[in-house]
Structures are given as structure tokens and as C-alpha cells.
Amino acid sequence: MADRSLRNARIGVTLLFLTNGLVWANLVPRYPEIRDELAISYGQFGLAVACGPAGAILLGLLAGMVVRRLTSRIVAVGTTILMACAGIAAAAAPTWWALAAALFVMGAFDAITDVAQNSHGLRVQRAAGKSMLNGFHATWSIGAVLGGLMGGGAAGLRIPAELHMTIMTVIVIAILATAWPMLLPGKDTNGDEAHASAGGLRRVPPRVWAILIALGLVSIAGTWVEDAGASWSASYLRDYLGAGPTLAAMGFVALMALHFLGRFLGDRLVDLYGQRLVARVGGAVTTVGMGVALLFPSIPLTIVGFALAGLGVATTVPAAMHGADELPGFRPGTALTIVSWMLRMGFLLGPPIVGAIADATDLRVGLVIVPVAGISIILLSGVLSNQKAVHARE
């Protein structure tokens, strides 16, 4: 593949991840006021948020098939736009049911986008012969930081949430229009398509299935940390610690900022030390950082705690997806779809668990899920690759 085409494709995939981060993160800082306007409890809000991953779980398994039929290029761009439109509906929701339905649709399109953009990113990575996926996910984190700042600023300026999300959607469409001609045309392959059995999943060895499930559990632990920042940091800082609307958004922004830093450095660290060691150290950083913040609650320590948690899990999901994509015997996109489905299961279970604990005790206790997830990553990281370098083609 020509160097220029590969460079353009890398930029195009980078823009895909950027827009995906922008969409969700713009909505997150508006969660407290949406909950206030609907007059619902933490538990009810947690159930509404869980409808997002529920949509991802129910419809996300179609992602592999959709990508194979339409190509990752078409799917990634189209579903990102549809997801942004669903975000407008969530911001304007007049009832709990309307909010739940909008988040359900948003989650479904996000799951399909996730598989499509990762498939395209891995395709570019294979062509380049060196690690790129953490860099792509770092751009998602940049989008999330920018989105969090946009959402927090809009909330502080009291711009109506639906107007704010509409403006964001126009921006996203403009970015995607720039990315479209840069992306690779044609069908997607995972490099092992010739070895995928005609019988499909039935001929995948049990050991490979066990590895795939373990990779899914690693991704779930990572999502619990990310979701705690996305769904609950603003409410915790505002309701428990007394922060104002803009400052309350900084927990999520800090998490995403160091999430970006971890992913920006992640490709180099993985090449030097392997995914396994990087994940173990990250799990320890997450556990200690958020554990201390919960033991000694204050606004500064909480923001720092969320930041360290974001740094700690930065490479977790990309590592799990890379491991899934390398597994033999699966058709293109299938193993990625399964890990993505399990990842969404983590998002489904996380908000109701935290919300139920918060209603029964308080939100501070519910956020113990973050250090628990960090410990889980340490224990599960043995399934990740210990390869210490991916050599680029000359």
C-alpha cells in the first residue's frame, strides 16, 4: 500500500475515533440537569443509562454482519451520525421512558460504530506493520475531553441541552465529511480469514473461546472505570461534594485527559513492555488513585482520583480488542463483535449497580466499583499478550 494512502487512512481513522468520543462526552455533563428535570432518583437514572448498553447488547451482535456486508468505512461514518441524532433526542427527552429509549438507540449505534471503527483501525495497523490502536483510542479520549469541556461549558452557560447537542451534531458531520475520502475502500479482512472454518463458531477450539471470554472480562473491568467517570462523577462532585455545574464536569474531563495521555503513550509502552505488564501497572494505579480519593473525600482529591483511574485503564480496552482480533478461527469482525458485546455488558451492569448502592447507602460507596475494577484488571491481565515489540515494515 502506498505510504500516502496509508497516512491518509490513519488520519481518517483518527477522525472516526475523535467524533465517537465527542458525541457521548457532550451529553455526559448534562446528565445531572436531565435527572433534575425528570425528577428521578439515582436508581432510576442508573436504569435509564443502562438502556444504552442494553441497546448495544441486543443489536451490537449484528455489527460483524453489517460491517462485512457494507464495509467498515460506510458503517463507521453512518452510525456515528445516527448516534449523534439519538443524542439530541436524549437531551430533549420529556419523560424517563423517552430518555431510556433515546439512550437505547444511541447505545445500539455506538456498539456498531465501535466494531466498525476498530475494524478499520486494525486494517490500517496491519498494513503499517506497527502498533497504532492505542493511538486511535487516544484520539477517542481527545474527543471525550473536548466533548466534556463543551458539555460542561454549555451547562455553565445554561445553553439548552437539545440546542447544544444539535450544534455538536453539525460539527460531527463536518468532521466525518473530511474523513470519508481518506478511509480505505473495499472489504475488510482480519488476516486469518482463510483459516476461519466454514462451520463458523462451532469449530473454534474451547481454549480459544476461553481466551476470548477472558479478554471480554478485561474489557468489562475497563468499562466499569470509564462508566463511573461518565455516568457518576458529575453527580458525585455536585451532590456529595458541593461542586458547581462546570467544576462537577471536571471529574470526567480529568479522567478523559489522562485517559488520552495513557493512550498517547500506550503504543510505545506496549512495544517496550508488552500489554500484560502495562495493564497490571495500570490496574494498580486505578486501585490506589481512586481508593485514596474515596477514603479522603474532597473535590481536588476526587478529580485527581478520577484522572489516575483514567490513566490506569487507558490501554485496557485496546489490548482486549487487539487480542480478540488476533485469535484464530473467527470470521472478520466476529471476535471483535463478541468482545464489544461483553464490553457493553459491563456498561449495562455498571450503572444499575452503582445506582442501587447509592440509593441504599450513598454514591461514595457505589463508586467503590472503580478500585474493584482495578484489582480485577490486575488479576485478569495474564490473558493479554506479553509481546514486547511490533516491528514496522521497511
Secondary structure, DSSP 8 states (H G I E B T S, - for coil): --HHHHHHHHHHHHHHHHHHHHHHHHHGGGHHHHHHHHT--HHHHHHHHHHHHHHHHHHHTTHHHHHHHH-HHHHHHHHHHHHHHHHHHHHT--SHHHHHHHHHHHHHHHHHHHHHHHHHHHHHHHHHTS--HHHHHHHHHHHHHHHHHHHHHHHHTT--HHHHHHHHHHHHHHHHHHHGGGS--S----S-GGGS-TTGGGGS-HHHHHHHHHHHHHHHHHHHHHHIIIIIHHHIIIIIT---HHHHTHHHHHHHHHHHHHHHHHHHHHHHH-HHHHHHHHHHHHHHHHHHHHHS--HHHHHHHHHHHHHHTTTHHHHHHHHHHH-TT--TTHHHHHHHHHHHHHHHHHHHHHHHHHHHS-HHHHTTHHHHHHHHHHHHGGGS----------
